[in-house]
Amino acid sequence: MRRRQAIDRFTVEAKRHLHVLGQRLAGRPFIPGKDHPVADIASFLSVGEHLTQRKFLSVHEYSNVLQWAESLVESPAAQRGRAERLKMTCRKMSASGRYVRLATAWSKAPISR
């Protein structure tokens, strides 16, 4: 019973976050307006996990949020960051002597509707 309550609470809160963000993004490309500030990156880090739960949270209902997230993911800064993260992961793995196939789905996967 408690587990179900926790799941329900997460679902309600996640949908509320997506709804509020969607309203804020209506008619503007970024949270504060026209510029691409730190607020967008910080928000993306907290909302990004919600976007991976597409079916569970009915993410397709939040088109403003999806467009915003796609623009952040496709930005040159995000591309450079992902490339650097992949390089760091490769260095750590080779330094430890382990040979593991890297799962780069995160670094290549678009946010889909």
Backbone atoms as SQL, in Angstrom:
CREATE TABLE atoms (id INTEGER PRIMARY KEY, chain TEXT, resi INTEGER, resn TEXT, atom TEXT, x REAL, y REAL, z REAL);
INSERT INTO atoms VALUES
  (1, 'A', 1, 'MET', 'N', 0.818, -1.191, 0.000),
  (2, 'A', 1, 'MET', 'CA', 0.000, 0.000, 0.000),
  (3, 'A', 1, 'MET', 'C', 0.871, 1.269, 0.000),
  (4, 'A', 2, 'ARG', 'N', 1.905, 1.287, 0.833),
  (5, 'A', 2, 'ARG', 'CA', 2.769, 2.474, 0.911),
  (6, 'A', 2, 'ARG', 'C', 3.495, 2.714, -0.406),
  (7, 'A', 3, 'ARG', 'N', 3.907, 1.643, -1.075),
  (8, 'A', 3, 'ARG', 'CA', 4.623, 1.797, -2.332),
  (9, 'A', 3, 'ARG', 'C', 3.716, 2.455, -3.381),
  (10, 'A', 4, 'ARG', 'N', 2.476, 2.028, -3.423),
  (11, 'A', 4, 'ARG', 'CA', 1.522, 2.605, -4.372),
  (12, 'A', 4, 'ARG', 'C', 1.324, 4.104, -4.088),
  (13, 'A', 5, 'GLN', 'N', 1.252, 4.459, -2.814),
  (14, 'A', 5, 'GLN', 'CA', 1.096, 5.859, -2.436),
  (15, 'A', 5, 'GLN', 'C', 2.309, 6.684, -2.877),
  (16, 'A', 6, 'ALA', 'N', 3.487, 6.117, -2.727),
  (17, 'A', 6, 'ALA', 'CA', 4.711, 6.810, -3.136),
  (18, 'A', 6, 'ALA', 'C', 4.728, 7.022, -4.651),
  (19, 'A', 7, 'ILE', 'N', 4.333, 6.008, -5.391),
  (20, 'A', 7, 'ILE', 'CA', 4.286, 6.126, -6.855),
  (21, 'A', 7, 'ILE', 'C', 3.265, 7.173, -7.272),
  (22, 'A', 8, 'ASP', 'N', 2.113, 7.148, -6.638),
  (23, 'A', 8, 'ASP', 'CA', 1.071, 8.132, -6.955),
  (24, 'A', 8, 'ASP', 'C', 1.536, 9.549, -6.644),
  (25, 'A', 9, 'ARG', 'N', 2.212, 9.711, -5.524),
  (26, 'A', 9, 'ARG', 'CA', 2.698, 11.043, -5.153),
  (27, 'A', 9, 'ARG', 'C', 3.751, 11.538, -6.142),
  (28, 'A', 10, 'PHE', 'N', 4.679, 10.657, -6.523),
  (29, 'A', 10, 'PHE', 'CA', 5.683, 11.018, -7.522),
  (30, 'A', 10, 'PHE', 'C', 5.008, 11.439, -8.823),
  (31, 'A', 11, 'THR', 'N', 4.022, 10.675, -9.249),
  (32, 'A', 11, 'THR', 'CA', 3.331, 10.966, -10.503),
  (33, 'A', 11, 'THR', 'C', 2.658, 12.326, -10.462),
  (34, 'A', 12, 'VAL', 'N', 1.952, 12.609, -9.393),
  (35, 'A', 12, 'VAL', 'CA', 1.259, 13.888, -9.260),
  (36, 'A', 12, 'VAL', 'C', 2.263, 15.040, -9.247),
  (37, 'A', 13, 'GLU', 'N', 3.338, 14.913, -8.492),
  (38, 'A', 13, 'GLU', 'CA', 4.339, 15.982, -8.407),
  (39, 'A', 13, 'GLU', 'C', 5.068, 16.182, -9.737),
  (40, 'A', 14, 'ALA', 'N', 5.414, 15.095, -10.389),
  (41, 'A', 14, 'ALA', 'CA', 6.116, 15.198, -11.671),
  (42, 'A', 14, 'ALA', 'C', 5.228, 15.880, -12.707),
  (43, 'A', 15, 'LYS', 'N', 3.960, 15.492, -12.757),
  (44, 'A', 15, 'LYS', 'CA', 3.038, 16.124, -13.705),
  (45, 'A', 15, 'LYS', 'C', 2.822, 17.596, -13.361),
  (46, 'A', 16, 'ARG', 'N', 2.790, 17.917, -12.090),
  (47, 'A', 16, 'ARG', 'CA', 2.638, 19.309, -11.682),
  (48, 'A', 16, 'ARG', 'C', 3.847, 20.126, -12.140),
  (49, 'A', 17, 'HIS', 'N', 5.048, 19.581, -11.953),
  (50, 'A', 17, 'HIS', 'CA', 6.269, 20.275, -12.405),
  (51, 'A', 17, 'HIS', 'C', 6.233, 20.507, -13.906),
  (52, 'A', 18, 'LEU', 'N', 5.873, 19.473, -14.659),
  (53, 'A', 18, 'LEU', 'CA', 5.818, 19.600, -16.109),
  (54, 'A', 18, 'LEU', 'C', 4.756, 20.616, -16.536),
  (55, 'A', 19, 'HIS', 'N', 3.634, 20.627, -15.849),
  (56, 'A', 19, 'HIS', 'CA', 2.561, 21.572, -16.172),
  (57, 'A', 19, 'HIS', 'C', 2.997, 23.017, -15.917),
  (58, 'A', 20, 'VAL', 'N', 3.587, 23.264, -14.763),
  (59, 'A', 20, 'VAL', 'CA', 4.044, 24.622, -14.422),
  (60, 'A', 20, 'VAL', 'C', 5.115, 25.082, -15.403),
  (61, 'A', 21, 'LEU', 'N', 6.048, 24.210, -15.716),
  (62, 'A', 21, 'LEU', 'CA', 7.101, 24.563, -16.671),
  (63, 'A', 21, 'LEU', 'C', 6.501, 24.824, -18.046),
  (64, 'A', 22, 'GLY', 'N', 5.553, 23.994, -18.451),
  (65, 'A', 22, 'GLY', 'CA', 4.892, 24.188, -19.743),
  (66, 'A', 22, 'GLY', 'C', 4.185, 25.526, -19.833),
  (67, 'A', 23, 'GLN', 'N', 3.521, 25.926, -18.763),
  (68, 'A', 23, 'GLN', 'CA', 2.858, 27.234, -18.740),
  (69, 'A', 23, 'GLN', 'C', 3.884, 28.367, -18.832),
  (70, 'A', 24, 'ARG', 'N', 4.974, 28.218, -18.129),
  (71, 'A', 24, 'ARG', 'CA', 6.018, 29.250, -18.122),
  (72, 'A', 24, 'ARG', 'C', 6.655, 29.396, -19.511),
  (73, 'A', 25, 'LEU', 'N', 6.771, 28.285, -20.229),
  (74, 'A', 25, 'LEU', 'CA', 7.423, 28.295, -21.537),
  (75, 'A', 25, 'LEU', 'C', 6.481, 28.692, -22.670),
  (76, 'A', 26, 'ALA', 'N', 5.206, 28.849, -22.396),
  (77, 'A', 26, 'ALA', 'CA', 4.247, 29.207, -23.449),
  (78, 'A', 26, 'ALA', 'C', 4.652, 30.552, -24.071),
  (79, 'A', 27, 'GLY', 'N', 4.950, 30.520, -25.366),
  (80, 'A', 27, 'GLY', 'CA', 5.284, 31.750, -26.077),
  (81, 'A', 27, 'GLY', 'C', 6.701, 32.243, -25.909),
  (82, 'A', 28, 'ARG', 'N', 7.559, 31.463, -25.281),
  (83, 'A', 28, 'ARG', 'CA', 8.956, 31.880, -25.125),
  (84, 'A', 28, 'ARG', 'C', 9.867, 30.660, -25.263),
  (85, 'A', 29, 'PRO', 'N', 11.063, 30.870, -25.777),
  (86, 'A', 29, 'PRO', 'CA', 11.960, 29.728, -26.006),
  (87, 'A', 29, 'PRO', 'C', 12.648, 29.216, -24.741),
  (88, 'A', 30, 'PHE', 'N', 12.849, 30.098, -23.764),
  (89, 'A', 30, 'PHE', 'CA', 13.535, 29.698, -22.542),
  (90, 'A', 30, 'PHE', 'C', 12.753, 30.195, -21.336),
  (91, 'A', 31, 'ILE', 'N', 13.059, 29.692, -20.164),
  (92, 'A', 31, 'ILE', 'CA', 12.282, 30.008, -18.967),
  (93, 'A', 31, 'ILE', 'C', 12.193, 31.516, -18.714),
  (94, 'A', 32, 'PRO', 'N', 13.311, 32.268, -18.688),
  (95, 'A', 32, 'PRO', 'CA', 13.185, 33.701, -18.429),
  (96, 'A', 32, 'PRO', 'C', 12.771, 34.524, -19.641),
  (97, 'A', 33, 'GLY', 'N', 12.892, 33.968, -20.827),
  (98, 'A', 33, 'GLY', 'CA', 12.540, 34.734, -22.019),
  (99, 'A', 33, 'GLY', 'C', 13.344, 34.309, -23.226),
  (100, 'A', 34, 'LYS', 'N', 14.088, 35.262, -23.818),
  (101, 'A', 34, 'LYS', 'CA', 14.794, 35.004, -25.077),
  (102, 'A', 34, 'LYS', 'C', 16.183, 34.403, -24.886),
  (103, 'A', 35, 'ASP', 'N', 16.806, 34.663, -23.761),
  (104, 'A', 35, 'ASP', 'CA', 18.178, 34.202, -23.548),
  (105, 'A', 35, 'ASP', 'C', 18.218, 32.780, -23.006),
  (106, 'A', 36, 'HIS', 'N', 19.364, 32.158, -23.160),
  (107, 'A', 36, 'HIS', 'CA', 19.598, 30.777, -22.727),
  (108, 'A', 36, 'HIS', 'C', 20.398, 30.816, -21.422),
  (109, 'A', 37, 'PRO', 'N', 19.738, 30.988, -20.286),
  (110, 'A', 37, 'PRO', 'CA', 20.455, 31.183, -19.029),
  (111, 'A', 37, 'PRO', 'C', 20.677, 29.893, -18.248),
  (112, 'A', 38, 'VAL', 'N', 21.335, 30.051, -17.136),
  (113, 'A', 38, 'VAL', 'CA', 21.621, 28.944, -16.237),
  (114, 'A', 38, 'VAL', 'C', 20.326, 28.329, -15.697),
  (115, 'A', 39, 'ALA', 'N', 19.287, 29.129, -15.549),
  (116, 'A', 39, 'ALA', 'CA', 18.008, 28.618, -15.030),
  (117, 'A', 39, 'ALA', 'C', 17.471, 27.485, -15.893),
  (118, 'A', 40, 'ASP', 'N', 17.660, 27.568, -17.199),
  (119, 'A', 40, 'ASP', 'CA', 17.191, 26.511, -18.082),
  (120, 'A', 40, 'ASP', 'C', 17.978, 25.222, -17.867),
  (121, 'A', 41, 'ILE', 'N', 19.267, 25.349, -17.714),
  (122, 'A', 41, 'ILE', 'CA', 20.104, 24.165, -17.526),
  (123, 'A', 41, 'ILE', 'C', 19.782, 23.504, -16.188),
  (124, 'A', 42, 'ALA', 'N', 19.654, 24.294, -15.150),
  (125, 'A', 42, 'ALA', 'CA', 19.313, 23.745, -13.831),
  (126, 'A', 42, 'ALA', 'C', 17.942, 23.074, -13.854),
  (127, 'A', 43, 'SER', 'N', 16.996, 23.706, -14.518),
  (128, 'A', 43, 'SER', 'CA', 15.655, 23.120, -14.602),
  (129, 'A', 43, 'SER', 'C', 15.673, 21.842, -15.423),
  (130, 'A', 44, 'PHE', 'N', 16.454, 21.849, -16.498),
  (131, 'A', 44, 'PHE', 'CA', 16.525, 20.652, -17.332),
  (132, 'A', 44, 'PHE', 'C', 17.076, 19.465, -16.550),
  (133, 'A', 45, 'LEU', 'N', 18.040, 19.733, -15.690),
  (134, 'A', 45, 'LEU', 'CA', 18.612, 18.649, -14.900),
  (135, 'A', 45, 'LEU', 'C', 17.572, 18.013, -13.988),
  (136, 'A', 46, 'SER', 'N', 16.661, 18.801, -13.453),
  (137, 'A', 46, 'SER', 'CA', 15.644, 18.229, -12.574),
  (138, 'A', 46, 'SER', 'C', 14.466, 17.660, -13.348),
  (139, 'A', 47, 'VAL', 'N', 14.151, 18.236, -14.498),
  (140, 'A', 47, 'VAL', 'CA', 13.000, 17.779, -15.279),
  (141, 'A', 47, 'VAL', 'C', 13.387, 16.659, -16.246),
  (142, 'A', 48, 'GLY', 'N', 14.650, 16.594, -16.594),
  (143, 'A', 48, 'GLY', 'CA', 15.105, 15.600, -17.560),
  (144, 'A', 48, 'GLY', 'C', 14.716, 14.176, -17.216),
  (145, 'A', 49, 'GLU', 'N', 14.767, 13.835, -15.958),
  (146, 'A', 49, 'GLU', 'CA', 14.381, 12.487, -15.541),
  (147, 'A', 49, 'GLU', 'C', 12.898, 12.235, -15.797),
  (148, 'A', 50, 'HIS', 'N', 12.079, 13.251, -15.618),
  (149, 'A', 50, 'HIS', 'CA', 10.645, 13.102, -15.900),
  (150, 'A', 50, 'HIS', 'C', 10.417, 12.810, -17.375),
  (151, 'A', 51, 'LEU', 'N', 11.227, 13.424, -18.236),
  (152, 'A', 51, 'LEU', 'CA', 11.038, 13.253, -19.673),
  (153, 'A', 51, 'LEU', 'C', 11.365, 11.840, -20.133),
  (154, 'A', 52, 'THR', 'N', 12.137, 11.112, -19.354),
  (155, 'A', 52, 'THR', 'CA', 12.443, 9.733, -19.724),
  (156, 'A', 52, 'THR', 'C', 11.273, 8.791, -19.412),
  (157, 'A', 53, 'GLN', 'N', 10.346, 9.238, -18.615),
  (158, 'A', 53, 'GLN', 'CA', 9.177, 8.430, -18.246),
  (159, 'A', 53, 'GLN', 'C', 8.012, 8.774, -19.174),
  (160, 'A', 54, 'ARG', 'N', 8.228, 8.655, -20.469),
  (161, 'A', 54, 'ARG', 'CA', 7.285, 9.133, -21.472),
  (162, 'A', 54, 'ARG', 'C', 5.869, 8.599, -21.289),
  (163, 'A', 55, 'LYS', 'N', 5.734, 7.288, -21.284),
  (164, 'A', 55, 'LYS', 'CA', 4.389, 6.705, -21.204),
  (165, 'A', 55, 'LYS', 'C', 3.792, 6.866, -19.816),
  (166, 'A', 56, 'PHE', 'N', 4.599, 6.650, -18.817),
  (167, 'A', 56, 'PHE', 'CA', 4.120, 6.690, -17.435),
  (168, 'A', 56, 'PHE', 'C', 3.553, 8.057, -17.075),
  (169, 'A', 57, 'LEU', 'N', 4.201, 9.116, -17.538),
  (170, 'A', 57, 'LEU', 'CA', 3.776, 10.477, -17.194),
  (171, 'A', 57, 'LEU', 'C', 3.030, 11.183, -18.317),
  (172, 'A', 58, 'SER', 'N', 2.780, 10.499, -19.425),
  (173, 'A', 58, 'SER', 'CA', 2.097, 11.115, -20.578),
  (174, 'A', 58, 'SER', 'C', 2.812, 12.397, -20.999),
  (175, 'A', 59, 'VAL', 'N', 4.101, 12.300, -21.203),
  (176, 'A', 59, 'VAL', 'CA', 4.937, 13.462, -21.509),
  (177, 'A', 59, 'VAL', 'C', 4.497, 14.149, -22.800),
  (178, 'A', 60, 'HIS', 'N', 3.903, 13.407, -23.719),
  (179, 'A', 60, 'HIS', 'CA', 3.466, 14.000, -24.991),
  (180, 'A', 60, 'HIS', 'C', 2.467, 15.138, -24.791),
  (181, 'A', 61, 'GLU', 'N', 1.842, 15.214, -23.634),
  (182, 'A', 61, 'GLU', 'CA', 0.874, 16.282, -23.346),
  (183, 'A', 61, 'GLU', 'C', 1.558, 17.626, -23.080),
  (184, 'A', 62, 'TYR', 'N', 2.849, 17.626, -22.873),
  (185, 'A', 62, 'TYR', 'CA', 3.588, 18.840, -22.515),
  (186, 'A', 62, 'TYR', 'C', 4.470, 19.281, -23.680),
  (187, 'A', 63, 'SER', 'N', 3.847, 19.722, -24.757),
  (188, 'A', 63, 'SER', 'CA', 4.594, 20.043, -25.981),
  (189, 'A', 63, 'SER', 'C', 5.578, 21.196, -25.783),
  (190, 'A', 64, 'ASN', 'N', 5.217, 22.195, -24.990),
  (191, 'A', 64, 'ASN', 'CA', 6.151, 23.308, -24.739),
  (192, 'A', 64, 'ASN', 'C', 7.420, 22.809, -24.060),
  (193, 'A', 65, 'VAL', 'N', 7.261, 21.905, -23.116),
  (194, 'A', 65, 'VAL', 'CA', 8.409, 21.367, -22.384),
  (195, 'A', 65, 'VAL', 'C', 9.274, 20.530, -23.318),
  (196, 'A', 66, 'LEU', 'N', 8.647, 19.740, -24.177),
  (197, 'A', 66, 'LEU', 'CA', 9.415, 18.912, -25.105),
  (198, 'A', 66, 'LEU', 'C', 10.206, 19.763, -26.100),
  (199, 'A', 67, 'GLN', 'N', 9.592, 20.803, -26.627),
  (200, 'A', 67, 'GLN', 'CA', 10.304, 21.692, -27.546),
  (201, 'A', 67, 'GLN', 'C', 11.478, 22.371, -26.851),
  (202, 'A', 68, 'TRP', 'N', 11.257, 22.814, -25.633),
  (203, 'A', 68, 'TRP', 'CA', 12.306, 23.464, -24.843),
  (204, 'A', 68, 'TRP', 'C', 13.467, 22.488, -24.605),
  (205, 'A', 69, 'ALA', 'N', 13.131, 21.273, -24.191),
  (206, 'A', 69, 'ALA', 'CA', 14.166, 20.276, -23.904),
  (207, 'A', 69, 'ALA', 'C', 14.951, 19.927, -25.169),
  (208, 'A', 70, 'GLU', 'N', 14.252, 19.793, -26.287),
  (209, 'A', 70, 'GLU', 'CA', 14.935, 19.494, -27.543),
  (210, 'A', 70, 'GLU', 'C', 15.897, 20.613, -27.920),
  (211, 'A', 71, 'SER', 'N', 15.478, 21.860, -27.715),
  (212, 'A', 71, 'SER', 'CA', 16.368, 22.979, -28.062),
  (213, 'A', 71, 'SER', 'C', 17.600, 22.998, -27.155),
  (214, 'A', 72, 'LEU', 'N', 17.432, 22.620, -25.900),
  (215, 'A', 72, 'LEU', 'CA', 18.593, 22.567, -25.002),
  (216, 'A', 72, 'LEU', 'C', 19.529, 21.426, -25.384),
  (217, 'A', 73, 'VAL', 'N', 18.976, 20.271, -25.675),
  (218, 'A', 73, 'VAL', 'CA', 19.788, 19.095, -26.009),
  (219, 'A', 73, 'VAL', 'C', 20.552, 19.313, -27.311),
  (220, 'A', 74, 'GLU', 'N', 19.925, 19.999, -28.259),
  (221, 'A', 74, 'GLU', 'CA', 20.558, 20.211, -29.556),
  (222, 'A', 74, 'GLU', 'C', 21.498, 21.409, -29.590),
  (223, 'A', 75, 'SER', 'N', 21.582, 22.155, -28.512),
  (224, 'A', 75, 'SER', 'CA', 22.446, 23.335, -28.507),
  (225, 'A', 75, 'SER', 'C', 23.918, 22.919, -28.603),
  (226, 'A', 76, 'PRO', 'N', 24.743, 23.762, -29.197),
  (227, 'A', 76, 'PRO', 'CA', 26.170, 23.439, -29.316),
  (228, 'A', 76, 'PRO', 'C', 26.833, 23.177, -27.957),
  (229, 'A', 77, 'ALA', 'N', 26.426, 23.908, -26.940),
  (230, 'A', 77, 'ALA', 'CA', 27.017, 23.714, -25.610),
  (231, 'A', 77, 'ALA', 'C', 26.707, 22.317, -25.073),
  (232, 'A', 78, 'ALA', 'N', 25.490, 21.862, -25.276),
  (233, 'A', 78, 'ALA', 'CA', 25.124, 20.518, -24.808),
  (234, 'A', 78, 'ALA', 'C', 25.882, 19.451, -25.586),
  (235, 'A', 79, 'GLN', 'N', 26.054, 19.662, -26.871),
  (236, 'A', 79, 'GLN', 'CA', 26.810, 18.709, -27.684),
  (237, 'A', 79, 'GLN', 'C', 28.256, 18.600, -27.197),
  (238, 'A', 80, 'ARG', 'N', 28.865, 19.745, -26.911),
  (239, 'A', 80, 'ARG', 'CA', 30.243, 19.731, -26.394),
  (240, 'A', 80, 'ARG', 'C', 30.303, 19.047, -25.034),
  (241, 'A', 81, 'GLY', 'N', 29.320, 19.322, -24.181),
  (242, 'A', 81, 'GLY', 'CA', 29.291, 18.712, -22.855),
  (243, 'A', 81, 'GLY', 'C', 29.162, 17.204, -22.914),
  (244, 'A', 82, 'ARG', 'N', 28.300, 16.715, -23.805),
  (245, 'A', 82, 'ARG', 'CA', 28.144, 15.267, -23.943),
  (246, 'A', 82, 'ARG', 'C', 29.415, 14.614, -24.469),
  (247, 'A', 83, 'ALA', 'N', 30.064, 15.271, -25.422),
  (248, 'A', 83, 'ALA', 'CA', 31.303, 14.720, -25.965),
  (249, 'A', 83, 'ALA', 'C', 32.376, 14.656, -24.875),
  (250, 'A', 84, 'GLU', 'N', 32.456, 15.697, -24.062),
  (251, 'A', 84, 'GLU', 'CA', 33.445, 15.722, -22.977),
  (252, 'A', 84, 'GLU', 'C', 33.130, 14.655, -21.939),
  (253, 'A', 85, 'ARG', 'N', 31.865, 14.474, -21.621),
  (254, 'A', 85, 'ARG', 'CA', 31.476, 13.444, -20.644),
  (255, 'A', 85, 'ARG', 'C', 31.850, 12.056, -21.159),
  (256, 'A', 86, 'LEU', 'N', 31.636, 11.809, -22.433),
  (257, 'A', 86, 'LEU', 'CA', 31.984, 10.519, -23.007),
  (258, 'A', 86, 'LEU', 'C', 33.496, 10.307, -22.965),
  (259, 'A', 87, 'LYS', 'N', 34.266, 11.357, -23.257),
  (260, 'A', 87, 'LYS', 'CA', 35.734, 11.248, -23.184),
  (261, 'A', 87, 'LYS', 'C', 36.185, 10.935, -21.757),
  (262, 'A', 88, 'MET', 'N', 35.582, 11.613, -20.781),
  (263, 'A', 88, 'MET', 'CA', 35.950, 11.372, -19.383),
  (264, 'A', 88, 'MET', 'C', 35.622, 9.947, -18.973),
  (265, 'A', 89, 'THR', 'N', 34.472, 9.437, -19.409),
  (266, 'A', 89, 'THR', 'CA', 34.085, 8.065, -19.089),
  (267, 'A', 89, 'THR', 'C', 35.073, 7.084, -19.692),
  (268, 'A', 90, 'CYS', 'N', 35.474, 7.322, -20.931),
  (269, 'A', 90, 'CYS', 'CA', 36.448, 6.439, -21.593),
  (270, 'A', 90, 'CYS', 'C', 37.786, 6.461, -20.855),
  (271, 'A', 91, 'ARG', 'N', 38.221, 7.655, -20.436),
  (272, 'A', 91, 'ARG', 'CA', 39.487, 7.756, -19.713),
  (273, 'A', 91, 'ARG', 'C', 39.428, 6.999, -18.393),
  (274, 'A', 92, 'LYS', 'N', 38.326, 7.156, -17.653),
  (275, 'A', 92, 'LYS', 'CA', 38.187, 6.466, -16.364),
  (276, 'A', 92, 'LYS', 'C', 38.198, 4.962, -16.560),
  (277, 'A', 93, 'MET', 'N', 37.510, 4.494, -17.592),
  (278, 'A', 93, 'MET', 'CA', 37.433, 3.057, -17.822),
  (279, 'A', 93, 'MET', 'C', 38.780, 2.498, -18.250),
  (280, 'A', 94, 'SER', 'N', 39.508, 3.213, -19.103),
  (281, 'A', 94, 'SER', 'CA', 40.802, 2.702, -19.540),
  (282, 'A', 94, 'SER', 'C', 41.824, 2.777, -18.404),
  (283, 'A', 95, 'ALA', 'N', 41.695, 3.770, -17.542),
  (284, 'A', 95, 'ALA', 'CA', 42.612, 3.889, -16.407),
  (285, 'A', 95, 'ALA', 'C', 42.404, 2.758, -15.402),
  (286, 'A', 96, 'SER', 'N', 41.170, 2.277, -15.292),
  (287, 'A', 96, 'SER', 'CA', 40.899, 1.210, -14.325),
  (288, 'A', 96, 'SER', 'C', 41.233, -0.163, -14.895),
  (289, 'A', 97, 'GLY', 'N', 41.544, -0.240, -16.198),
  (290, 'A', 97, 'GLY', 'CA', 41.890, -1.512, -16.800),
  (291, 'A', 97, 'GLY', 'C', 40.686, -2.335, -17.219),
  (292, 'A', 98, 'ARG', 'N', 39.494, -1.801, -17.037),
  (293, 'A', 98, 'ARG', 'CA', 38.297, -2.541, -17.437),
  (294, 'A', 98, 'ARG', 'C', 37.954, -2.208, -18.885),
  (295, 'A', 99, 'TYR', 'N', 37.496, -3.196, -19.610),
  (296, 'A', 99, 'TYR', 'CA', 37.055, -2.986, -20.973),
  (297, 'A', 99, 'TYR', 'C', 35.568, -3.287, -21.029),
  (298, 'A', 100, 'VAL', 'N', 34.817, -2.244, -21.108),
  (299, 'A', 100, 'VAL', 'CA', 33.362, -2.367, -21.090),
  (300, 'A', 100, 'VAL', 'C', 32.808, -1.595, -22.274),
  (301, 'A', 101, 'ARG', 'N', 31.837, -2.173, -22.936),
  (302, 'A', 101, 'ARG', 'CA', 31.191, -1.446, -24.024),
  (303, 'A', 101, 'ARG', 'C', 30.413, -0.274, -23.435),
  (304, 'A', 102, 'LEU', 'N', 30.674, 0.907, -23.948),
  (305, 'A', 102, 'LEU', 'CA', 29.998, 2.097, -23.426),
  (306, 'A', 102, 'LEU', 'C', 28.572, 2.163, -23.939),
  (307, 'A', 103, 'ALA', 'N', 27.676, 2.456, -23.035),
  (308, 'A', 103, 'ALA', 'CA', 26.286, 2.686, -23.433),
  (309, 'A', 103, 'ALA', 'C', 26.155, 4.166, -23.733),
  (310, 'A', 104, 'THR', 'N', 26.165, 4.493, -25.017),
  (311, 'A', 104, 'THR', 'CA', 26.123, 5.906, -25.395),
  (312, 'A', 104, 'THR', 'C', 24.730, 6.332, -25.820),
  (313, 'A', 105, 'ALA', 'N', 23.731, 5.573, -25.472),
  (314, 'A', 105, 'ALA', 'CA', 22.370, 5.922, -25.862),
  (315, 'A', 105, 'ALA', 'C', 22.007, 7.302, -25.332),
  (316, 'A', 106, 'TRP', 'N', 22.422, 7.606, -24.104),
  (317, 'A', 106, 'TRP', 'CA', 22.095, 8.916, -23.522),
  (318, 'A', 106, 'TRP', 'C', 22.687, 10.035, -24.348),
  (319, 'A', 107, 'SER', 'N', 23.917, 9.801, -24.831),
  (320, 'A', 107, 'SER', 'CA', 24.600, 10.875, -25.537),
  (321, 'A', 107, 'SER', 'C', 24.056, 11.083, -26.950),
  (322, 'A', 108, 'LYS', 'N', 23.302, 10.115, -27.470),
  (323, 'A', 108, 'LYS', 'CA', 22.811, 10.236, -28.840),
  (324, 'A', 108, 'LYS', 'C', 21.289, 10.303, -28.927),
  (325, 'A', 109, 'ALA', 'N', 20.604, 9.881, -27.895),
  (326, 'A', 109, 'ALA', 'CA', 19.162, 9.755, -27.975),
  (327, 'A', 109, 'ALA', 'C', 18.467, 11.114, -27.949),
  (328, 'A', 110, 'PRO', 'N', 17.625, 11.359, -28.936),
  (329, 'A', 110, 'PRO', 'CA', 16.835, 12.590, -28.887),
  (330, 'A', 110, 'PRO', 'C', 15.671, 12.432, -27.913),
  (331, 'A', 111, 'ILE', 'N', 15.151, 13.510, -27.478),
  (332, 'A', 111, 'ILE', 'CA', 13.960, 13.453, -26.643),
  (333, 'A', 111, 'ILE', 'C', 12.791, 13.322, -27.592),
  (334, 'A', 112, 'SER', 'N', 12.096, 12.226, -27.500),
  (335, 'A', 112, 'SER', 'CA', 11.004, 11.991, -28.452),
  (336, 'A', 112, 'SER', 'C', 9.657, 12.163, -27.797),
  (337, 'A', 113, 'ARG', 'N', 8.704, 12.356, -28.619),
  (338, 'A', 113, 'ARG', 'CA', 7.347, 12.578, -28.131),
  (339, 'A', 113, 'ARG', 'C', 6.647, 11.292, -27.928);
